[in-house]
Amino acid sequence: MATLDNRKVIPLALAFALASGGSMLSAQAVKVEAGIPSYGKTSGVSGNLNSVGSDTLNNLMTFWAEGYKKEYPNIRIQIEGKGSTTAPPALIQGTSQLGPMSRAMKAEEIDAFEKKYGYKPTAVRVAVDGIGVFVNKDNPIKCLTMQQIDGIFSQGRACGGKAINQWGEAGVTEGAFAHQPISLYGRNSASGTYGYFKEHALCKGDYKATVKEQPGSASVVQGVTEEKYAIGYSGIGYKTSGVRAVPVAAKPGACIDDSPENVITGKYPLARFLYVYVNKAPNKSFDPLVREFLKYVLSQQGQETVVKDGFIPLTTKIVQEELAKLQ
């Protein structure tokens, strides 16, 4: 633990919420909407704050924690990011107050929490993300359909496509890539990105045994950077100059890149909310330490951090909805 000093293009609720949430985010310049309030420091905030959960959110949680500590220098914050699957048990056991997750909690995770406390955990949306399908920067592949992605990564091809093991089978017909086997990189099963990709890109099918499972998103991108014929997936915030995000098509001929505009409008096929789950008893006030951290995350300062880390900020409308949960 680090101490701080059926496949869908996009969930409909996300598409409608984003489309109705205010001004369009530009692919050229992502900006935080002016209607999102700035954070204002308050009194009564002290103590130790623990976060256990998503690796995808690990950098964001660390940056948010750094900004929060500037407001309250005497607090102590610990961040652990080993995967979304670790968040629900930590919240249930009371070893963390914050449970960052790159996917929504599963029904069985919510049930386990409710069995312990008698009420459901509170989910707070904190950012928008697209899962990038990354290849080495020298790879000439122009587009992949969701069926092709399934054919590359899954062993059972539940989406109905053909098995793809070489780059030539994926559409690269010229040059050195055409006859080269595809090397696969992915996340481990503790990861919310692993689960989301399995459900939405593999139609809930199983991964090939040859996928090199990595403990973090940065490791996936590093592997694809170093291995010329590799492909991998992770949150768009982890994109580097060593990789290229392949445009993705929900159906042949409709290639969509992972620009902020395409993610937030739902055109990009692999888009999702990022969450922080917390334990809030009904009709009881939040611990000020937890409440103010979430208010900071949902502020101008917090959402500007989202942009700086390569993710997509929430709209004013969504921020207002999430702030209402903190009352």
Secondary structure as UniProt FT lines:
FT   STRAND          2..4
FT   HELIX           12..19
FT   TURN            34..35
FT   STRAND          48..53
FT   TURN            56..57
FT   HELIX           58..71
FT   TURN            73..74
FT   STRAND          76..81
FT   HELIX           84..86
FT   HELIX           87..93
FT   STRAND          98..101
FT   HELIX           107..117
FT   STRAND          122..136
FT   TURN            137..138
FT   STRAND          144..145
FT   HELIX           146..153
FT   TURN            158..159
FT   HELIX           167..170
FT   HELIX           176..179
FT   STRAND          183..187
FT   TURN            189..190
FT   HELIX           192..200
FT   TURN            203..204
FT   TURN            209..210
FT   STRAND          212..214
FT   HELIX           217..226
FT   TURN            228..229
FT   STRAND          230..235
FT   HELIX           236..238
FT   TURN            241..242
FT   STRAND          243..245
FT   STRAND          248..249
FT   TURN            252..253
FT   STRAND          255..256
FT   HELIX           260..265
FT   STRAND          271..278
FT   TURN            282..283
FT   HELIX           288..297
FT   HELIX           300..308
FT   TURN            309..310
FT   HELIX           316..324
FT   TURN            325..326
//
